[in-house]
Amino acid sequence: VQLQASGGGLVQAGGSLRLSCAASGRTVSSVAMGWFRQAPGKEREFVAGVSWSGSSIYYADSVKGRFIISGDIAKNTVYLQMNSLKPEDTAVYYCAASGYNMVVVESWKYDSWGQGPLVTVSS
């Protein structure tokens, strides 16, 4: 799967952004799709994931209630709607695809990665 992520930018705290991840090579409905992020000096962490084949959606506790992962099968694209953004959400965000049937949170279980858009949240 080839992934192209986009949609990052600068936003004030409390604002919203939507990230997109366009896939090619395989349909997003046949793989588990995840969003990860990596802040400066920190390890990459799981943010949200969705699996249509496994009928599962999962969010990290840090974003639960603020972020929404969704997809458009016809466009073969997965989205991450980020609301009520906080300065601690500042990071490079990556979309990824995994052959697992269910959402998995370990980055090593994802075998395709998209270029990460930078999200900067100012206080």
Secondary structure, 3 states (H helix, E strand, C coil): CEEEEECCEEEECCCCEEEEEEEECCCHHHCEEEEEEECCCCCCEEEEEEECCCCEEEECCCCCCCEEEEEECCCCEEEEEECCCCHHHCEEEEEEEECCCCCCCCHHHCCEECCCCEEEEEC
